[in-house]
Protein backbone atom coordinates (compact mmCIF):
# COMPACT_ATOMS: atom_id res chain seq x y z
CA UNK A 1 0.00 0.00 0.00
CA UNK A 2 1.28 3.48 -0.89
CA UNK A 3 2.32 5.80 1.90
CA UNK A 4 0.08 8.72 2.77
CA UNK A 5 0.04 11.61 0.31
CA UNK A 6 1.80 14.67 1.72
CA UNK A 7 1.20 18.22 0.46
CA UNK A 8 3.56 20.95 1.66
CA UNK A 9 3.81 24.66 0.84
CA UNK A 10 6.95 26.20 -0.60
CA UNK A 11 6.63 29.99 -0.14
CA UNK A 12 7.52 32.13 -3.14
CA UNK A 13 7.35 35.82 -4.08
CA UNK A 14 5.34 37.97 -1.65
CA UNK A 15 2.51 35.57 -0.85
CA UNK A 16 2.49 32.67 -3.32
CA UNK A 17 2.55 29.02 -2.37
CA UNK A 18 4.10 26.40 -4.62
CA UNK A 19 2.67 23.06 -3.56
CA UNK A 20 5.03 20.12 -3.11
CA UNK A 21 3.46 16.65 -3.42
CA UNK A 22 5.19 13.49 -2.21
CA UNK A 23 4.68 10.25 -0.29
CA UNK A 24 7.84 10.30 1.77
CA UNK A 25 10.06 8.73 -0.85
CA UNK A 26 12.27 10.40 -3.46
CA UNK A 27 9.55 11.11 -6.05
CA UNK A 28 7.69 14.41 -5.92
CA UNK A 29 5.65 16.81 -8.02
CA UNK A 30 5.04 20.53 -7.71
CA UNK A 31 2.04 22.73 -8.45
CA UNK A 32 2.34 26.26 -9.86
CA UNK A 33 6.10 26.82 -9.54
CA UNK A 34 6.37 30.58 -10.06
CA UNK A 35 10.04 30.47 -9.04
CA UNK A 36 12.46 27.58 -9.50
CA UNK A 37 14.96 28.70 -6.85
CA UNK A 38 13.01 27.77 -3.69
CA UNK A 39 11.84 24.54 -5.32
CA UNK A 40 15.37 23.46 -6.23
CA UNK A 41 16.57 24.33 -2.73
CA UNK A 42 13.94 22.06 -1.19
CA UNK A 43 14.57 19.23 -3.64
CA UNK A 44 18.31 19.29 -3.01
CA UNK A 45 17.98 19.55 0.75
CA UNK A 46 15.58 16.63 0.96
CA UNK A 47 16.92 14.41 -1.80
CA UNK A 48 13.73 14.60 -3.87
CA UNK A 49 13.50 13.78 -7.57
CA UNK A 50 10.95 15.81 -9.50
CA UNK A 51 8.64 13.64 -11.61
CA UNK A 52 5.91 16.07 -12.78
CA UNK A 53 4.75 19.68 -12.75
CA UNK A 54 1.11 20.78 -12.53
CA UNK A 55 0.07 24.26 -13.65
CA UNK A 56 -3.33 25.89 -13.09
CA UNK A 57 -2.86 29.03 -15.22
CA UNK A 58 -0.33 31.01 -17.18
CA UNK A 59 0.38 33.95 -14.86
CA UNK A 60 4.09 34.54 -14.30
CA UNK A 61 3.94 34.09 -10.52
CA UNK A 62 2.70 30.53 -11.08
CA UNK A 63 4.74 29.54 -14.14
CA UNK A 64 8.05 31.42 -14.33
CA UNK A 65 9.97 28.69 -12.52
CA UNK A 66 9.07 26.00 -15.01
CA UNK A 67 11.91 26.55 -17.55
CA UNK A 68 14.49 26.45 -14.75
CA UNK A 69 13.05 23.22 -13.39
CA UNK A 70 12.96 21.65 -16.85
CA UNK A 71 16.63 22.51 -17.28
CA UNK A 72 17.30 20.21 -14.32
CA UNK A 73 14.56 17.57 -14.72
CA UNK A 74 13.09 16.03 -17.87
CA UNK A 75 9.50 15.79 -16.63
CA UNK A 76 6.01 16.37 -18.03
CA UNK A 77 4.19 19.64 -17.39
CA UNK A 78 0.40 19.37 -17.24
CA UNK A 79 -1.41 22.66 -17.61
CA UNK A 80 -4.07 24.65 -19.43
CA UNK A 81 -4.51 24.86 -23.18
CA UNK A 82 -3.02 28.32 -23.68
CA UNK A 83 -0.73 29.56 -26.44
CA UNK A 84 0.95 31.91 -23.99
CA UNK A 85 2.66 28.91 -22.42
CA UNK A 86 5.71 27.20 -23.86
CA UNK A 87 5.63 24.08 -25.99
CA UNK A 88 6.65 22.21 -22.85
CA UNK A 89 3.04 22.28 -21.63
CA UNK A 90 0.81 19.25 -22.17
CA UNK A 91 -2.64 20.82 -22.52
CA UNK A 92 -5.35 19.50 -20.19
CA UNK A 93 -9.10 19.95 -20.54
CA UNK A 94 -12.15 19.12 -18.48
CA UNK A 95 -12.65 15.37 -18.36
CA UNK A 96 -8.94 14.62 -18.64
CA UNK A 97 -7.20 12.66 -15.92
CA UNK A 98 -3.56 13.32 -15.09
CA UNK A 99 -1.74 10.29 -13.71
CA UNK A 100 1.63 10.39 -11.97
CA UNK A 101 2.55 6.72 -11.45
CA UNK A 102 5.59 7.44 -9.27
CA UNK A 103 3.24 9.02 -6.72
CA UNK A 104 0.30 6.67 -7.27
CA UNK A 105 -1.62 9.86 -8.08
CA UNK A 106 -4.55 10.44 -10.43
CA UNK A 107 -6.12 13.89 -10.65
CA UNK A 108 -9.12 14.94 -12.71
CA UNK A 109 -9.32 18.28 -14.48
CA UNK A 110 -11.96 21.00 -14.22
CA UNK A 111 -12.10 23.89 -16.65
CA UNK A 112 -12.70 26.95 -14.45
CA UNK A 113 -12.04 30.01 -16.64
CA UNK A 114 -12.73 33.35 -14.93
CA UNK A 115 -9.48 34.66 -13.43
CA UNK A 116 -7.90 33.77 -16.77
CA UNK A 117 -9.63 32.38 -19.83
CA UNK A 118 -7.79 29.05 -19.65
CA UNK A 119 -7.63 28.41 -15.90
CA UNK A 120 -7.97 24.78 -14.76
CA UNK A 121 -8.13 22.95 -11.44
CA UNK A 122 -6.87 19.49 -10.52
CA UNK A 123 -8.87 17.39 -8.08
CA UNK A 124 -8.86 13.91 -6.61
CA UNK A 125 -7.66 12.00 -3.52
CA UNK A 126 -9.77 14.32 -1.38
CA UNK A 127 -8.03 17.51 -2.49
CA UNK A 128 -8.22 20.23 -5.11
CA UNK A 129 -5.58 22.58 -6.48
CA UNK A 130 -7.58 25.68 -7.43
CA UNK A 131 -4.85 28.18 -8.33
CA UNK A 132 -6.23 31.72 -8.33
CA UNK A 133 -9.90 30.91 -8.93
CA UNK A 134 -11.05 29.75 -5.49
CA UNK A 135 -9.14 31.22 -2.58
CA UNK A 136 -9.69 30.64 1.10
CA UNK A 137 -12.68 32.98 1.75
CA UNK A 138 -12.24 34.60 -1.65
CA UNK A 139 -11.95 34.28 -5.40
CA UNK A 140 -9.59 35.63 -8.02
CA UNK A 141 -9.96 38.88 -9.90
CA UNK A 142 -11.78 38.68 -13.22
CA UNK A 143 -8.83 39.53 -15.45
CA UNK A 144 -10.10 37.63 -18.48
CA UNK A 145 -13.51 36.31 -17.48
CA UNK A 146 -16.94 37.51 -16.42
CA UNK A 147 -19.07 37.18 -13.29
CA UNK A 148 -21.00 34.44 -15.09
CA UNK A 149 -17.73 32.57 -15.66
CA UNK A 150 -16.79 32.86 -11.99
CA UNK A 151 -20.24 31.77 -10.87
CA UNK A 152 -19.97 28.66 -13.05
CA UNK A 153 -16.51 27.97 -11.65
CA UNK A 154 -17.74 28.27 -8.05
CA UNK A 155 -20.74 26.06 -8.81
CA UNK A 156 -18.50 23.43 -10.37
CA UNK A 157 -16.09 23.38 -7.45
CA UNK A 158 -19.05 23.21 -5.07
CA UNK A 159 -19.91 19.78 -6.48
CA UNK A 160 -16.81 18.29 -4.85
CA UNK A 161 -17.25 16.58 -1.47
CA UNK A 162 -17.40 19.06 1.44
CA UNK A 163 -14.38 17.44 3.10
CA UNK A 164 -12.21 18.26 0.05
CA UNK A 165 -9.02 20.09 1.04
CA UNK A 166 -8.55 23.22 -1.06
CA UNK A 167 -5.00 24.23 -1.96
CA UNK A 168 -5.01 27.66 -3.58
CA UNK A 169 -2.17 29.81 -4.87
CA UNK A 170 -1.83 32.63 -2.33
CA UNK A 171 -1.87 33.40 1.37
CA UNK A 172 -4.84 35.78 1.33
CA UNK A 173 -7.08 34.36 4.06
CA UNK A 174 -6.75 37.16 6.63
CA UNK A 175 -7.44 39.97 4.15
CA UNK A 176 -10.19 37.94 2.49
CA UNK A 177 -11.90 37.45 5.85
CA UNK A 178 -11.74 41.18 6.53
CA UNK A 179 -13.63 41.86 3.30
CA UNK A 180 -16.05 38.95 3.72
CA UNK A 181 -17.05 40.29 7.15
CA UNK A 182 -18.19 43.48 5.41
CA UNK A 183 -20.48 41.34 3.27
CA UNK A 184 -21.72 38.98 6.01
CA UNK A 185 -20.89 40.48 9.42
CA UNK A 186 -23.28 38.13 11.22
CA UNK A 187 -21.96 34.85 9.77
CA UNK A 188 -20.62 32.78 12.72
CA UNK A 189 -18.67 30.38 10.48
CA UNK A 190 -16.91 33.35 8.90
CA UNK A 191 -16.13 34.93 12.27
CA UNK A 192 -14.60 31.64 13.43
CA UNK A 193 -12.49 31.33 10.30
CA UNK A 194 -11.27 34.92 10.65
CA UNK A 195 -10.19 34.33 14.24
CA UNK A 196 -8.49 31.07 13.31
CA UNK A 197 -6.63 32.65 10.38
CA UNK A 198 -5.38 35.56 12.48
CA UNK A 199 -4.02 33.17 15.09
CA UNK A 200 -2.27 31.02 12.51
CA UNK A 201 -0.57 33.98 10.85
CA UNK A 202 0.48 35.47 14.17
CA UNK A 203 2.27 32.18 14.83
CA UNK A 204 3.88 32.17 11.40
CA UNK A 205 1.74 29.29 10.14
CA UNK A 206 -0.07 28.95 6.83
CA UNK A 207 -3.87 29.13 6.71
CA UNK A 208 -4.13 26.50 3.99
CA UNK A 209 -5.49 24.13 2.97
CA UNK A 210 -9.02 25.20 3.63
CA UNK A 211 -11.93 22.80 3.55
CA UNK A 212 -14.58 23.06 0.85
CA UNK A 213 -17.41 22.72 3.35
CA UNK A 214 -16.01 25.68 5.27
CA UNK A 215 -15.80 27.71 2.06
CA UNK A 216 -19.46 26.96 1.37
CA UNK A 217 -20.29 28.17 4.88
CA UNK A 218 -18.15 31.32 4.94
CA UNK A 219 -16.87 32.40 1.50
CA UNK A 220 -19.22 35.05 0.04
CA UNK A 221 -18.14 34.17 -3.49
CA UNK A 222 -19.50 30.66 -2.95
CA UNK A 223 -22.62 32.05 -1.29
CA UNK A 224 -23.96 34.38 -3.96
CA UNK A 225 -27.46 32.90 -3.69
CA UNK A 226 -27.62 33.21 0.10
CA UNK A 227 -30.08 35.92 1.23
CA UNK A 228 -27.54 37.77 3.38
CA UNK A 229 -24.99 37.98 0.56
CA UNK A 230 -27.61 39.04 -2.00
CA UNK A 231 -28.88 41.69 0.43
CA UNK A 232 -25.35 43.05 0.84
CA UNK A 233 -24.98 43.23 -2.94
CA UNK A 234 -28.32 45.03 -3.25
CA UNK A 235 -27.17 47.70 -0.84
CA UNK A 236 -24.56 48.57 -3.46
CA UNK A 237 -26.67 47.81 -6.54
CA UNK A 238 -30.45 47.52 -6.07
CA UNK A 239 -30.64 45.56 -9.33
CA UNK A 240 -28.50 42.69 -8.00
CA UNK A 241 -30.07 39.25 -8.22
CA UNK A 242 -28.91 35.90 -6.77
CA UNK A 243 -26.02 34.19 -8.54
CA UNK A 244 -23.79 35.78 -11.16
CA UNK A 245 -25.27 39.24 -10.70
CA UNK A 246 -24.40 39.24 -7.00
CA UNK A 247 -21.01 37.74 -7.90
CA UNK A 248 -20.28 40.69 -10.14
CA UNK A 249 -21.31 43.25 -7.53
CA UNK A 250 -19.29 41.81 -4.66
CA UNK A 251 -16.24 41.11 -6.87
CA UNK A 252 -16.25 44.75 -8.03
CA UNK A 253 -16.73 45.82 -4.40
CA UNK A 254 -13.68 43.85 -3.34
CA UNK A 255 -11.64 45.20 -6.27
CA UNK A 256 -12.09 48.70 -4.85
CA UNK A 257 -12.12 47.88 -1.14
N, C-alpha and C positions, 0 to 999 in steps of 0.2 A: 504494500500500500504506500502511495506517495506521502511524503511529509506534508505538514500543513503549509498552505500558501501564506507567504508573508509579503505584506506591502509596506514599504517604508518611504518616507519623504526625503528627497534630497533638495534642500533649499537652493534657489537660484534667483538672480536679479533682486529686485526689491522685495517681492512677495510671492514669487512663483514657487510651485512645488513640482519637481520632476519625480515621478513615482517609480520606485525600484521594486521589481517583482522577483521573488525567488522562493525556493523551498528548503533553504539551508545548505544546499550543495553549491557547486561551482556555477551552475547555469543561472542566468538572470536575464530579465528584459527590463526595458525602461519605457515610460510613457511621457511624451511631450518634453523631450530634452532640448530646452531652449539654450543650453550652454553645455558644451562637452567637458569643460574643465572640472566642475565638481563631480560629474559622473565618473570621469576617468580616475579621479582621486579616490573615490569610494571603491571602484572596481579593483584598483591596484592594492589598496589597503586591506581589502577583504578577500583577495584572490578569486574574484568573480570573473566569469567568462560571459560576455554579452552574447545572447543568441537571437534577439529580436528587438525591434523598436516599434512602438505603437504611437501614432500621431493622430490627434483629434481635429486639428485645423492648422492652417498655414501660417498663422501669425509668428513673427520672428521670435518672440519670447517663448515659443513652444517648439520651434523647429530649427533654430540657428545652430544648435549643437550637433545636428545629424551629420553633416559632412565630416566633422572632426572625428566622430565616433566611427563612421564608415572607413576612415583612413586607417583605423586601428583594428576594426572587426568587419569581416565580410558577412553581414547578416541582413535578413530581409527587413524592410520598413513597410509597415502596413498603415495606410492613411487614407485621407479623402481623395476623391477624384477631382483634382484641381491642377490646372496647367501652371499655376504659380509655383508648384513644387518641382523639385528636380526629377529626373528620370529614374532616380533611385526608389521612388515611391510606388508601391504596389497598391493600386486604387481599390478601395473597399466601398461597397454599397449595402444598403439595407437588405437583409436576408443572407448576406455573406457570413461565414464563420471563419474566424482566424484561429488556427491551431498552432501551438508551440509545443511540439512533442517533448522537448527537453525539460519542460516545466509541467508536463501533463495538464496543459491549459488549453481550453477552447472558449473563445469569446465571440458572441454574436454582435452584429453591427446594427445600429440604428442610424438612419439619416435624421439629423436634427438641425437643419439650416435655420439660422436666425442671426446669431452673432456674426457668422460668416455664411456665405451661400453654400459652402461645401462641408460644413461642420458635421462630424460623426461622433458617436459614442460607442464604446465597447462594453458589453455586459455579459455576465455569466459568473458562476461560482459564488453567487451571493454578493456580487459587487458590480459597480458601474464606474467607468472612467468617463466623466462628462465634460472635461475640458473647461471652456468658458461659456457654456450654455447654462447649465444648472450649477449655481454656487450654493454653498451653505447659507441659507436664508437670503438668497438672491438669484439673479440671472444676469447674463452678459448683456452688454450694450448691443443695440441693433445696428451694427455697422453696415451690414449688407442684407439684412432681412427686415421683416415687417412684424407688427404685433401679432398678426395672424400666424406667421411662421413660428414665433416664440410660443404662442398658445398651443399650437400643434405639437411643438417639441415638449412642452411641459406635460401635455396630455399623454404623449407617448411614454415618457419616462415614468409617469404616474401608474402605468400598467405593470411596472415591475413590482415584485413582492415588497411589502413595507419594511421588511428587515434588511433590504438591500443596503450595503454600505456604499456611500457616494464619495468618490474621490475626484475632486474638482481641481482646477489649475492654479488657484490663488488662495492666499490667506486673507480673506475678506470678512470673516464671520462677525467680528466685533462691529465694524462699520456697517455691515449689512443689517445687523440687529438694531443698530441705532436708527436707521431709516425705517425698518419694518415696524418699529414701535410707534413711529409717527402715523403709520397706516392703521395698525391694530393695537392701540395702547392697552386694551383690556384683554389681550390674548394671553392666558396663563402659560401656555406651552412656549410662547415666544419669550415671555419674561424669564422663564426658567433657562431657556437656551442662551439668552443674553448674559445672565449671571454666570452660567457655566463657562461661556466663551471668555468672558473677562478674567475669570479665575485662571483658566488655562494659559492665557497669554501673559498674565502677570507672573506666572511660574515658568515662562519660556517654553511652554508646550504648544503643540499644534492643535487646532480645533477640528481637524479632519481625521478620519472620514466622518461625515454626518450619516444619518440613517434616513432612508427615504420616508418612512412613516413620520419622522419628526419634521421633515420638510413639508409634508402634506399638512401637518398640524400648525406650522409656524411660518412658513415661507409665503409671503403675500403673492409672489409670482406663480405659486402653485395653488393659490386660493382665490383666483380671480372671479369665481362664481359664488364665493361666500358672501353673505349679506353685509358683513362688516367691511370687507375689502371693497365691495361695490359701492357702499355708502361713502367710504373715504374718497374713492375716485369721483363720485358725483359731487362732492364738495368742491372739487377742482374743475370738473366739467359736468354740468347737469345732464348732458346727453349720454354719459357713460352707461353702458349696458354690461351685463355679466359676460365674462369670457374675454375675447381678444380686445374688445373696446376698453375694458378696464385695464387689461394688460398694457395697452398703449398709453393710457393716462398715467398709471403709476410708474411705468418705465421712464416716461418723459419727466415726471416729478423727480425721480431719483437722479436723472441726468443733470438736473439743475439744483439738486439739494446742497 
